[in-house]
Amino acid sequence: MHYRNGREAKNGDKIVQLGYDGKISAFGVLHGAVADNDYCNGGIAPIITTGACLVDCLHVEDVEAFIAEKGLKERPAGK
């Protein structure tokens, strides 16, 4: 199991999901994913509200811009 950028995926990872337009559509913790499948595999458990130290945060639009800048906006073709 691998993410869009090729990093190995593991249940329990904190993740963001990108929509077909490259924008963040969900974020949370990966669960229920099974090996040998990168498509429609697992679920995202939402993360409950936590305190925010703003110097440690980024605006979602800035993260989306970074994703596009790194060439990860487009979804890879199916296998």
HTML snippet that shows the backbone in 3Dmol.js (N, CA, C, O; Angstrom):
<script src="https://3Dmol.org/build/3Dmol-min.js"></script>
<div id="view" style="width:600px;height:400px;position:relative"></div>
<script>
const pdb = `
ATOM      1  N   MET A   1       0.860  -1.170   0.000  1.00  0.00           N
ATOM      2  CA  MET A   1       0.000   0.000   0.000  1.00  0.00           C
ATOM      3  C   MET A   1       0.905   1.232   0.000  1.00  0.00           C
ATOM      4  O   MET A   1       1.848   1.330   0.785  1.00  0.00           O
ATOM      5  N   HIS A   2       0.598   2.161  -0.893  1.00  0.00           N
ATOM      6  CA  HIS A   2       1.430   3.359  -1.007  1.00  0.00           C
ATOM      7  C   HIS A   2       0.579   4.592  -1.270  1.00  0.00           C
ATOM      8  O   HIS A   2      -0.474   4.523  -1.903  1.00  0.00           O
ATOM      9  N   TYR A   3       1.062   5.714  -0.770  1.00  0.00           N
ATOM     10  CA  TYR A   3       0.410   6.991  -1.009  1.00  0.00           C
ATOM     11  C   TYR A   3       0.797   7.528  -2.386  1.00  0.00           C
ATOM     12  O   TYR A   3       1.645   6.956  -3.071  1.00  0.00           O
ATOM     13  N   ARG A   4       0.179   8.605  -2.771  1.00  0.00           N
ATOM     14  CA  ARG A   4       0.395   9.211  -4.080  1.00  0.00           C
ATOM     15  C   ARG A   4       1.870   9.510  -4.337  1.00  0.00           C
ATOM     16  O   ARG A   4       2.334   9.370  -5.468  1.00  0.00           O
ATOM     17  N   ASN A   5       2.609   9.916  -3.316  1.00  0.00           N
ATOM     18  CA  ASN A   5       4.019  10.247  -3.495  1.00  0.00           C
ATOM     19  C   ASN A   5       4.944   9.032  -3.366  1.00  0.00           C
ATOM     20  O   ASN A   5       6.165   9.186  -3.377  1.00  0.00           O
ATOM     21  N   GLY A   6       4.376   7.830  -3.245  1.00  0.00           N
ATOM     22  CA  GLY A   6       5.161   6.598  -3.193  1.00  0.00           C
ATOM     23  C   GLY A   6       5.510   6.120  -1.796  1.00  0.00           C
ATOM     24  O   GLY A   6       6.040   5.021  -1.634  1.00  0.00           O
ATOM     25  N   ARG A   7       5.221   6.932  -0.780  1.00  0.00           N
ATOM     26  CA  ARG A   7       5.516   6.529   0.601  1.00  0.00           C
ATOM     27  C   ARG A   7       4.626   5.357   1.008  1.00  0.00           C
ATOM     28  O   ARG A   7       3.444   5.315   0.667  1.00  0.00           O
ATOM     29  N   GLU A   8       5.212   4.399   1.748  1.00  0.00           N
ATOM     30  CA  GLU A   8       4.448   3.248   2.209  1.00  0.00           C
ATOM     31  C   GLU A   8       3.327   3.689   3.153  1.00  0.00           C
ATOM     32  O   GLU A   8       3.548   4.518   4.036  1.00  0.00           O
ATOM     33  N   ALA A   9       2.134   3.139   2.967  1.00  0.00           N
ATOM     34  CA  ALA A   9       0.979   3.459   3.808  1.00  0.00           C
ATOM     35  C   ALA A   9       0.835   2.422   4.901  1.00  0.00           C
ATOM     36  O   ALA A   9       1.011   1.226   4.668  1.00  0.00           O
ATOM     37  N   LYS A  10       0.508   2.895   6.114  1.00  0.00           N
ATOM     38  CA  LYS A  10       0.298   1.995   7.247  1.00  0.00           C
ATOM     39  C   LYS A  10      -0.936   2.438   8.009  1.00  0.00           C
ATOM     40  O   LYS A  10      -1.152   3.633   8.207  1.00  0.00           O
ATOM     41  N   ASN A  11      -1.746   1.478   8.439  1.00  0.00           N
ATOM     42  CA  ASN A  11      -2.874   1.810   9.294  1.00  0.00           C
ATOM     43  C   ASN A  11      -2.344   2.567  10.510  1.00  0.00           C
ATOM     44  O   ASN A  11      -1.308   2.204  11.067  1.00  0.00           O
ATOM     45  N   GLY A  12      -3.042   3.602  10.915  1.00  0.00           N
ATOM     46  CA  GLY A  12      -2.612   4.430  12.032  1.00  0.00           C
ATOM     47  C   GLY A  12      -1.911   5.712  11.601  1.00  0.00           C
ATOM     48  O   GLY A  12      -1.695   6.605  12.421  1.00  0.00           O
ATOM     49  N   ASP A  13      -1.549   5.813  10.308  1.00  0.00           N
ATOM     50  CA  ASP A  13      -0.938   7.041   9.800  1.00  0.00           C
ATOM     51  C   ASP A  13      -1.940   8.183   9.833  1.00  0.00           C
ATOM     52  O   ASP A  13      -3.129   7.973   9.593  1.00  0.00           O
ATOM     53  N   LYS A  14      -1.473   9.386  10.127  1.00  0.00           N
ATOM     54  CA  LYS A  14      -2.288  10.595   9.964  1.00  0.00           C
ATOM     55  C   LYS A  14      -2.154  11.004   8.509  1.00  0.00           C
ATOM     56  O   LYS A  14      -1.043  11.170   8.005  1.00  0.00           O
ATOM     57  N   ILE A  15      -3.294  11.168   7.825  1.00  0.00           N
ATOM     58  CA  ILE A  15      -3.254  11.410   6.380  1.00  0.00           C
ATOM     59  C   ILE A  15      -4.212  12.524   5.962  1.00  0.00           C
ATOM     60  O   ILE A  15      -5.136  12.885   6.691  1.00  0.00           O
ATOM     61  N   VAL A  16      -3.959  13.056   4.763  1.00  0.00           N
ATOM     62  CA  VAL A  16      -4.913  13.931   4.086  1.00  0.00           C
ATOM     63  C   VAL A  16      -5.291  13.229   2.785  1.00  0.00           C
ATOM     64  O   VAL A  16      -4.459  12.572   2.160  1.00  0.00           O
ATOM     65  N   GLN A  17      -6.552  13.374   2.382  1.00  0.00           N
ATOM     66  CA  GLN A  17      -7.014  12.811   1.115  1.00  0.00           C
ATOM     67  C   GLN A  17      -7.207  13.943   0.136  1.00  0.00           C
ATOM     68  O   GLN A  17      -7.780  14.979   0.474  1.00  0.00           O
ATOM     69  N   LEU A  18      -6.724  13.745  -1.092  1.00  0.00           N
ATOM     70  CA  LEU A  18      -6.880  14.740  -2.138  1.00  0.00           C
ATOM     71  C   LEU A  18      -8.030  14.354  -3.047  1.00  0.00           C
ATOM     72  O   LEU A  18      -8.174  13.187  -3.412  1.00  0.00           O
ATOM     73  N   GLY A  19      -8.853  15.330  -3.416  1.00  0.00           N
ATOM     74  CA  GLY A  19      -9.927  15.097  -4.371  1.00  0.00           C
ATOM     75  C   GLY A  19      -9.368  15.051  -5.786  1.00  0.00           C
ATOM     76  O   GLY A  19      -8.168  15.240  -5.985  1.00  0.00           O
ATOM     77  N   TYR A  20     -10.226  14.801  -6.765  1.00  0.00           N
ATOM     78  CA  TYR A  20      -9.785  14.736  -8.159  1.00  0.00           C
ATOM     79  C   TYR A  20      -9.232  16.071  -8.640  1.00  0.00           C
ATOM     80  O   TYR A  20      -8.498  16.116  -9.628  1.00  0.00           O
ATOM     81  N   ASP A  21      -9.578  17.169  -7.947  1.00  0.00           N
ATOM     82  CA  ASP A  21      -9.081  18.496  -8.308  1.00  0.00           C
ATOM     83  C   ASP A  21      -7.777  18.846  -7.595  1.00  0.00           C
ATOM     84  O   ASP A  21      -7.270  19.957  -7.757  1.00  0.00           O
ATOM     85  N   GLY A  22      -7.222  17.918  -6.808  1.00  0.00           N
ATOM     86  CA  GLY A  22      -5.976  18.152  -6.109  1.00  0.00           C
ATOM     87  C   GLY A  22      -6.129  18.893  -4.798  1.00  0.00           C
ATOM     88  O   GLY A  22      -5.131  19.180  -4.136  1.00  0.00           O
ATOM     89  N   LYS A  23      -7.353  19.213  -4.404  1.00  0.00           N
ATOM     90  CA  LYS A  23      -7.603  19.908  -3.147  1.00  0.00           C
ATOM     91  C   LYS A  23      -7.853  18.895  -2.037  1.00  0.00           C
ATOM     92  O   LYS A  23      -8.331  17.790  -2.295  1.00  0.00           O
ATOM     93  N   ILE A  24      -7.531  19.270  -0.810  1.00  0.00           N
ATOM     94  CA  ILE A  24      -7.726  18.384   0.325  1.00  0.00           C
ATOM     95  C   ILE A  24      -9.217  18.188   0.572  1.00  0.00           C
ATOM     96  O   ILE A  24      -9.956  19.156   0.754  1.00  0.00           O
ATOM     97  N   SER A  25      -9.656  16.923   0.576  1.00  0.00           N
ATOM     98  CA  SER A  25     -11.075  16.619   0.765  1.00  0.00           C
ATOM     99  C   SER A  25     -11.359  15.983   2.119  1.00  0.00           C
ATOM    100  O   SER A  25     -12.505  15.981   2.567  1.00  0.00           O
ATOM    101  N   ALA A  26     -10.332  15.442   2.781  1.00  0.00           N
ATOM    102  CA  ALA A  26     -10.518  14.828   4.102  1.00  0.00           C
ATOM    103  C   ALA A  26      -9.156  14.710   4.773  1.00  0.00           C
ATOM    104  O   ALA A  26      -8.116  14.692   4.115  1.00  0.00           O
ATOM    105  N   PHE A  27      -9.190  14.628   6.106  1.00  0.00           N
ATOM    106  CA  PHE A  27      -7.966  14.347   6.854  1.00  0.00           C
ATOM    107  C   PHE A  27      -8.330  13.592   8.121  1.00  0.00           C
ATOM    108  O   PHE A  27      -9.423  13.750   8.666  1.00  0.00           O
ATOM    109  N   GLY A  28      -7.399  12.773   8.576  1.00  0.00           N
ATOM    110  CA  GLY A  28      -7.652  11.960   9.756  1.00  0.00           C
ATOM    111  C   GLY A  28      -6.640  10.845   9.855  1.00  0.00           C
ATOM    112  O   GLY A  28      -5.496  10.993   9.426  1.00  0.00           O
ATOM    113  N   VAL A  29      -7.064   9.713  10.427  1.00  0.00           N
ATOM    114  CA  VAL A  29      -6.186   8.573  10.654  1.00  0.00           C
ATOM    115  C   VAL A  29      -6.628   7.406   9.762  1.00  0.00           C
ATOM    116  O   VAL A  29      -7.801   7.035   9.748  1.00  0.00           O
ATOM    117  N   LEU A  30      -5.676   6.835   9.023  1.00  0.00           N
ATOM    118  CA  LEU A  30      -5.963   5.695   8.151  1.00  0.00           C
ATOM    119  C   LEU A  30      -6.253   4.453   8.985  1.00  0.00           C
ATOM    120  O   LEU A  30      -5.526   4.145   9.930  1.00  0.00           O
ATOM    121  N   HIS A  31      -7.326   3.742   8.627  1.00  0.00           N
ATOM    122  CA  HIS A  31      -7.641   2.486   9.315  1.00  0.00           C
ATOM    123  C   HIS A  31      -8.301   1.523   8.335  1.00  0.00           C
ATOM    124  O   HIS A  31      -8.885   1.948   7.339  1.00  0.00           O
ATOM    125  N   GLY A  32      -8.206   0.235   8.619  1.00  0.00           N
ATOM    126  CA  GLY A  32      -8.879  -0.793   7.827  1.00  0.00           C
ATOM    127  C   GLY A  32      -8.295  -1.043   6.452  1.00  0.00           C
ATOM    128  O   GLY A  32      -8.917  -1.741   5.651  1.00  0.00           O
ATOM    129  N   ALA A  33      -7.124  -0.503   6.143  1.00  0.00           N
ATOM    130  CA  ALA A  33      -6.507  -0.723   4.835  1.00  0.00           C
ATOM    131  C   ALA A  33      -5.847  -2.100   4.820  1.00  0.00           C
ATOM    132  O   ALA A  33      -5.311  -2.555   5.830  1.00  0.00           O
ATOM    133  N   VAL A  34      -5.895  -2.758   3.657  1.00  0.00           N
ATOM    134  CA  VAL A  34      -5.287  -4.083   3.510  1.00  0.00           C
ATOM    135  C   VAL A  34      -4.200  -4.042   2.444  1.00  0.00           C
ATOM    136  O   VAL A  34      -4.280  -3.258   1.498  1.00  0.00           O
ATOM    137  N   ALA A  35      -3.199  -4.876   2.596  1.00  0.00           N
ATOM    138  CA  ALA A  35      -2.046  -4.892   1.700  1.00  0.00           C
ATOM    139  C   ALA A  35      -2.427  -5.171   0.251  1.00  0.00           C
ATOM    140  O   ALA A  35      -3.475  -5.748  -0.036  1.00  0.00           O
ATOM    141  N   ASP A  36      -1.537  -4.740  -0.666  1.00  0.00           N
ATOM    142  CA  ASP A  36      -1.642  -4.998  -2.107  1.00  0.00           C
ATOM    143  C   ASP A  36      -2.789  -4.268  -2.786  1.00  0.00           C
ATOM    144  O   ASP A  36      -3.300  -4.737  -3.803  1.00  0.00           O
ATOM    145  N   ASN A  37      -3.204  -3.127  -2.241  1.00  0.00           N
ATOM    146  CA  ASN A  37      -4.271  -2.365  -2.877  1.00  0.00           C
ATOM    147  C   ASN A  37      -4.063  -0.888  -2.563  1.00  0.00           C
ATOM    148  O   ASN A  37      -4.025  -0.499  -1.396  1.00  0.00           O
ATOM    149  N   ASP A  38      -3.929  -0.061  -3.605  1.00  0.00           N
ATOM    150  CA  ASP A  38      -3.745   1.379  -3.429  1.00  0.00           C
ATOM    151  C   ASP A  38      -5.017   2.166  -3.740  1.00  0.00           C
ATOM    152  O   ASP A  38      -5.036   3.387  -3.586  1.00  0.00           O
ATOM    153  N   TYR A  39      -6.072   1.490  -4.173  1.00  0.00           N
ATOM    154  CA  TYR A  39      -7.298   2.178  -4.592  1.00  0.00           C
ATOM    155  C   TYR A  39      -8.484   1.734  -3.736  1.00  0.00           C
ATOM    156  O   TYR A  39      -8.663   0.542  -3.483  1.00  0.00           O
ATOM    157  N   CYS A  40      -9.290   2.698  -3.291  1.00  0.00           N
ATOM    158  CA  CYS A  40     -10.516   2.427  -2.509  1.00  0.00           C
ATOM    159  C   CYS A  40     -10.233   1.418  -1.399  1.00  0.00           C
ATOM    160  O   CYS A  40     -10.903   0.391  -1.294  1.00  0.00           O
ATOM    161  N   ASN A  41      -9.248   1.718  -0.586  1.00  0.00           N
ATOM    162  CA  ASN A  41      -8.768   0.779   0.416  1.00  0.00           C
ATOM    163  C   ASN A  41      -8.684   1.485   1.762  1.00  0.00           C
ATOM    164  O   ASN A  41      -7.888   2.409   1.927  1.00  0.00           O
ATOM    165  N   GLY A  42      -9.491   1.062   2.720  1.00  0.00           N
ATOM    166  CA  GLY A  42      -9.432   1.613   4.065  1.00  0.00           C
ATOM    167  C   GLY A  42     -10.388   2.763   4.283  1.00  0.00           C
ATOM    168  O   GLY A  42     -11.185   3.113   3.413  1.00  0.00           O
ATOM    169  N   GLY A  43     -10.288   3.345   5.474  1.00  0.00           N
ATOM    170  CA  GLY A  43     -11.133   4.472   5.844  1.00  0.00           C
ATOM    171  C   GLY A  43     -10.302   5.540   6.520  1.00  0.00           C
ATOM    172  O   GLY A  43      -9.152   5.317   6.897  1.00  0.00           O
ATOM    173  N   ILE A  44     -10.916   6.720   6.666  1.00  0.00           N
ATOM    174  CA  ILE A  44     -10.259   7.825   7.356  1.00  0.00           C
ATOM    175  C   ILE A  44     -11.102   8.169   8.574  1.00  0.00           C
ATOM    176  O   ILE A  44     -12.242   8.615   8.445  1.00  0.00           O
ATOM    177  N   ALA A  45     -10.533   7.958   9.763  1.00  0.00           N
ATOM    178  CA  ALA A  45     -11.206   8.342  11.002  1.00  0.00           C
ATOM    179  C   ALA A  45     -10.869   9.804  11.270  1.00  0.00           C
ATOM    180  O   ALA A  45      -9.692  10.156  11.362  1.00  0.00           O
ATOM    181  N   PRO A  46     -11.886  10.666  11.397  1.00  0.00           N
ATOM    182  CA  PRO A  46     -11.599  12.077  11.626  1.00  0.00           C
ATOM    183  C   PRO A  46     -10.856  12.297  12.940  1.00  0.00           C
ATOM    184  O   PRO A  46     -11.039  11.562  13.911  1.00  0.00           O
ATOM    185  N   ILE A  47     -10.026  13.311  12.946  1.00  0.00           N
ATOM    186  CA  ILE A  47      -9.278  13.674  14.153  1.00  0.00           C
ATOM    187  C   ILE A  47     -10.122  14.664  14.957  1.00  0.00           C
ATOM    188  O   ILE A  47     -10.640  15.641  14.414  1.00  0.00           O
ATOM    189  N   ILE A  48     -10.249  14.401  16.236  1.00  0.00           N
ATOM    190  CA  ILE A  48     -11.044  15.240  17.123  1.00  0.00           C
ATOM    191  C   ILE A  48     -10.307  16.552  17.404  1.00  0.00           C
ATOM    192  O   ILE A  48      -9.078  16.609  17.348  1.00  0.00           O
ATOM    193  N   THR A  49     -11.052  17.574  17.699  1.00  0.00           N
ATOM    194  CA  THR A  49     -10.506  18.899  17.962  1.00  0.00           C
ATOM    195  C   THR A  49      -9.368  18.863  18.971  1.00  0.00           C
ATOM    196  O   THR A  49      -9.429  18.167  19.985  1.00  0.00           O
ATOM    197  N   THR A  50      -8.335  19.628  18.667  1.00  0.00           N
ATOM    198  CA  THR A  50      -7.180  19.742  19.549  1.00  0.00           C
ATOM    199  C   THR A  50      -6.751  21.196  19.595  1.00  0.00           C
ATOM    200  O   THR A  50      -7.155  21.989  18.745  1.00  0.00           O
ATOM    201  N   GLY A  51      -5.950  21.548  20.559  1.00  0.00           N
ATOM    202  CA  GLY A  51      -5.445  22.913  20.643  1.00  0.00           C
ATOM    203  C   GLY A  51      -4.520  23.221  19.478  1.00  0.00           C
ATOM    204  O   GLY A  51      -3.910  22.315  18.911  1.00  0.00           O
ATOM    205  N   ALA A  52      -4.412  24.489  19.119  1.00  0.00           N
ATOM    206  CA  ALA A  52      -3.585  24.877  17.981  1.00  0.00           C
ATOM    207  C   ALA A  52      -2.550  25.910  18.399  1.00  0.00           C
ATOM    208  O   ALA A  52      -2.892  26.984  18.894  1.00  0.00           O
ATOM    209  N   CYS A  53      -1.290  25.575  18.195  1.00  0.00           N
ATOM    210  CA  CYS A  53      -0.201  26.542  18.325  1.00  0.00           C
ATOM    211  C   CYS A  53       0.073  27.006  16.900  1.00  0.00           C
ATOM    212  O   CYS A  53       0.675  26.267  16.121  1.00  0.00           O
ATOM    213  N   LEU A  54      -0.354  28.204  16.545  1.00  0.00           N
ATOM    214  CA  LEU A  54      -0.376  28.638  15.151  1.00  0.00           C
ATOM    215  C   LEU A  54       0.989  28.634  14.472  1.00  0.00           C
ATOM    216  O   LEU A  54       1.057  28.485  13.252  1.00  0.00           O
ATOM    217  N   VAL A  55       2.065  28.790  15.215  1.00  0.00           N
ATOM    218  CA  VAL A  55       3.385  28.744  14.585  1.00  0.00           C
ATOM    219  C   VAL A  55       3.736  27.338  14.108  1.00  0.00           C
ATOM    220  O   VAL A  55       4.715  27.160  13.383  1.00  0.00           O
ATOM    221  N   ASP A  56       2.950  26.336  14.505  1.00  0.00           N
ATOM    222  CA  ASP A  56       3.153  24.964  14.061  1.00  0.00           C
ATOM    223  C   ASP A  56       2.148  24.540  13.000  1.00  0.00           C
ATOM    224  O   ASP A  56       2.110  23.370  12.621  1.00  0.00           O
ATOM    225  N   CYS A  57       1.338  25.468  12.517  1.00  0.00           N
ATOM    226  CA  CYS A  57       0.245  25.150  11.587  1.00  0.00           C
ATOM    227  C   CYS A  57       0.471  25.783  10.221  1.00  0.00           C
ATOM    228  O   CYS A  57       1.218  26.753  10.084  1.00  0.00           O
ATOM    229  N   LEU A  58      -0.190  25.216   9.211  1.00  0.00           N
ATOM    230  CA  LEU A  58      -0.227  25.771   7.862  1.00  0.00           C
ATOM    231  C   LEU A  58      -1.677  25.849   7.417  1.00  0.00           C
ATOM    232  O   LEU A  58      -2.483  24.988   7.770  1.00  0.00           O
ATOM    233  N   HIS A  59      -2.012  26.866   6.652  1.00  0.00           N
ATOM    234  CA  HIS A  59      -3.352  26.973   6.079  1.00  0.00           C
ATOM    235  C   HIS A  59      -3.506  25.900   5.008  1.00  0.00           C
ATOM    236  O   HIS A  59      -2.555  25.605   4.283  1.00  0.00           O
ATOM    237  N   VAL A  60      -4.678  25.324   4.906  1.00  0.00           N
ATOM    238  CA  VAL A  60      -4.921  24.235   3.965  1.00  0.00           C
ATOM    239  C   VAL A  60      -4.622  24.664   2.519  1.00  0.00           C
ATOM    240  O   VAL A  60      -4.144  23.844   1.734  1.00  0.00           O
ATOM    241  N   GLU A  61      -4.887  25.910   2.152  1.00  0.00           N
ATOM    242  CA  GLU A  61      -4.599  26.365   0.786  1.00  0.00           C
ATOM    243  C   GLU A  61      -3.089  26.385   0.517  1.00  0.00           C
ATOM    244  O   GLU A  61      -2.662  26.140  -0.611  1.00  0.00           O
ATOM    245  N   ASP A  62      -2.280  26.674   1.542  1.00  0.00           N
ATOM    246  CA  ASP A  62      -0.832  26.646   1.377  1.00  0.00           C
ATOM    247  C   ASP A  62      -0.337  25.216   1.191  1.00  0.00           C
ATOM    248  O   ASP A  62       0.585  24.977   0.411  1.00  0.00           O
ATOM    249  N   VAL A  63      -0.941  24.262   1.900  1.00  0.00           N
ATOM    250  CA  VAL A  63      -0.586  22.856   1.741  1.00  0.00           C
ATOM    251  C   VAL A  63      -0.975  22.383   0.340  1.00  0.00           C
ATOM    252  O   VAL A  63      -0.208  21.668  -0.305  1.00  0.00           O
ATOM    253  N   GLU A  64      -2.150  22.774  -0.132  1.00  0.00           N
ATOM    254  CA  GLU A  64      -2.593  22.399  -1.475  1.00  0.00           C
ATOM    255  C   GLU A  64      -1.663  22.974  -2.545  1.00  0.00           C
ATOM    256  O   GLU A  64      -1.369  22.306  -3.536  1.00  0.00           O
ATOM    257  N   ALA A  65      -1.198  24.211  -2.346  1.00  0.00           N
ATOM    258  CA  ALA A  65      -0.262  24.823  -3.292  1.00  0.00           C
ATOM    259  C   ALA A  65       1.053  24.054  -3.315  1.00  0.00           C
ATOM    260  O   ALA A  65       1.631  23.848  -4.382  1.00  0.00           O
ATOM    261  N   PHE A  66       1.528  23.629  -2.153  1.00  0.00           N
ATOM    262  CA  PHE A  66       2.752  22.832  -2.063  1.00  0.00           C
ATOM    263  C   PHE A  66       2.576  21.506  -2.800  1.00  0.00           C
ATOM    264  O   PHE A  66       3.477  21.057  -3.509  1.00  0.00           O
ATOM    265  N   ILE A  67       1.422  20.889  -2.629  1.00  0.00           N
ATOM    266  CA  ILE A  67       1.127  19.621  -3.304  1.00  0.00           C
ATOM    267  C   ILE A  67       1.196  19.806  -4.817  1.00  0.00           C
ATOM    268  O   ILE A  67       1.786  18.986  -5.521  1.00  0.00           O
ATOM    269  N   ALA A  68       0.592  20.882  -5.313  1.00  0.00           N
ATOM    270  CA  ALA A  68       0.612  21.157  -6.754  1.00  0.00           C
ATOM    271  C   ALA A  68       2.042  21.444  -7.228  1.00  0.00           C
ATOM    272  O   ALA A  68       2.456  20.967  -8.284  1.00  0.00           O
ATOM    273  N   GLU A  69       2.790  22.224  -6.444  1.00  0.00           N
ATOM    274  CA  GLU A  69       4.172  22.577  -6.784  1.00  0.00           C
ATOM    275  C   GLU A  69       5.054  21.343  -6.915  1.00  0.00           C
ATOM    276  O   GLU A  69       5.955  21.307  -7.753  1.00  0.00           O
ATOM    277  N   LYS A  70       4.799  20.340  -6.096  1.00  0.00           N
ATOM    278  CA  LYS A  70       5.598  19.104  -6.117  1.00  0.00           C
ATOM    279  C   LYS A  70       5.114  18.099  -7.146  1.00  0.00           C
ATOM    280  O   LYS A  70       5.649  16.993  -7.229  1.00  0.00           O
ATOM    281  N   GLY A  71       4.094  18.472  -7.942  1.00  0.00           N
ATOM    282  CA  GLY A  71       3.610  17.591  -9.001  1.00  0.00           C
ATOM    283  C   GLY A  71       2.718  16.464  -8.505  1.00  0.00           C
ATOM    284  O   GLY A  71       2.572  15.452  -9.190  1.00  0.00           O
ATOM    285  N   LEU A  72       2.113  16.619  -7.319  1.00  0.00           N
ATOM    286  CA  LEU A  72       1.281  15.552  -6.758  1.00  0.00           C
ATOM    287  C   LEU A  72      -0.208  15.845  -6.870  1.00  0.00           C
ATOM    288  O   LEU A  72      -1.022  15.124  -6.292  1.00  0.00           O
ATOM    289  N   LYS A  73      -0.580  16.896  -7.607  1.00  0.00           N
ATOM    290  CA  LYS A  73      -1.988  17.282  -7.721  1.00  0.00           C
ATOM    291  C   LYS A  73      -2.795  16.263  -8.516  1.00  0.00           C
ATOM    292  O   LYS A  73      -3.957  16.014  -8.194  1.00  0.00           O
ATOM    293  N   GLU A  74      -2.210  15.681  -9.532  1.00  0.00           N
ATOM    294  CA  GLU A  74      -2.914  14.746 -10.407  1.00  0.00           C
ATOM    295  C   GLU A  74      -2.868  13.324  -9.852  1.00  0.00           C
ATOM    296  O   GLU A  74      -1.829  12.854  -9.389  1.00  0.00           O
ATOM    297  N   ARG A  75      -4.004  12.659  -9.908  1.00  0.00           N
ATOM    298  CA  ARG A  75      -4.097  11.267  -9.453  1.00  0.00           C
ATOM    299  C   ARG A  75      -3.420  10.350 -10.467  1.00  0.00           C
ATOM    300  O   ARG A  75      -3.612  10.520 -11.671  1.00  0.00           O
ATOM    301  N   PRO A  76      -2.619   9.366  -9.994  1.00  0.00           N
ATOM    302  CA  PRO A  76      -1.972   8.439 -10.930  1.00  0.00           C
ATOM    303  C   PRO A  76      -3.018   7.584 -11.648  1.00  0.00           C
ATOM    304  O   PRO A  76      -4.109   7.342 -11.134  1.00  0.00           O
ATOM    305  N   ALA A  77      -2.653   7.138 -12.846  1.00  0.00           N
ATOM    306  CA  ALA A  77      -3.534   6.260 -13.619  1.00  0.00           C
ATOM    307  C   ALA A  77      -3.706   4.932 -12.883  1.00  0.00           C
ATOM    308  O   ALA A  77      -2.802   4.478 -12.182  1.00  0.00           O
ATOM    309  N   GLY A  78      -4.873   4.319 -13.051  1.00  0.00           N
ATOM    310  CA  GLY A  78      -5.145   3.021 -12.423  1.00  0.00           C
ATOM    311  C   GLY A  78      -4.241   1.932 -12.954  1.00  0.00           C
ATOM    312  O   GLY A  78      -3.691   2.034 -14.050  1.00  0.00           O
ATOM    313  N   LYS A  79      -4.097   0.893 -12.161  1.00  0.00           N
ATOM    314  CA  LYS A  79      -3.220  -0.223 -12.562  1.00  0.00           C
ATOM    315  C   LYS A  79      -4.029  -1.278 -13.272  1.00  0.00           C
ATOM    316  O   LYS A  79      -3.482  -2.298 -13.690  1.00  0.00           O
TER     317      LYS A  79
END
`;
const viewer = $3Dmol.createViewer("view");
viewer.addModel(pdb, "pdb");
viewer.setStyle({}, {cartoon: {color: "spectrum"}});
viewer.zoomTo();
viewer.render();
</script>
